[in-house]
Amino acid sequence: AAIGVLAFASELSPGLRGLLNFYNPVGPLSGKTTVTIIVWLVAWYGLSRIWQRETVNMRAVNVAALVLLGIGFLLTFPPFWYLFV
């Protein structure tokens, strides 16, 4: 979902698109993927710390994962962007 949100937001905001341009030959994709990896690492660390102390409801985790996956797919789909641009 993080890469979807960043892709969608960078299409709507030229300023954010410029901010995510970490490496000119690649363009804003370099920033989108870098920030997404950082979000993933922080989430992984935080969830591992929380979940090591308690029993995890896997049904809720799976539903949340599928919802986030759906959001990620939707927000990286260019025809969806054109509804807002």
Secondary structure, 3 states (H helix, E strand, C coil): CHHHHHHHHHHHCHHHHHHCCCECCCEHHHHHHHHHHHHHHHHHHHHHHHHCCCCCCHHHHHHHHHHHHHHHHHHCCHHHHCCCC
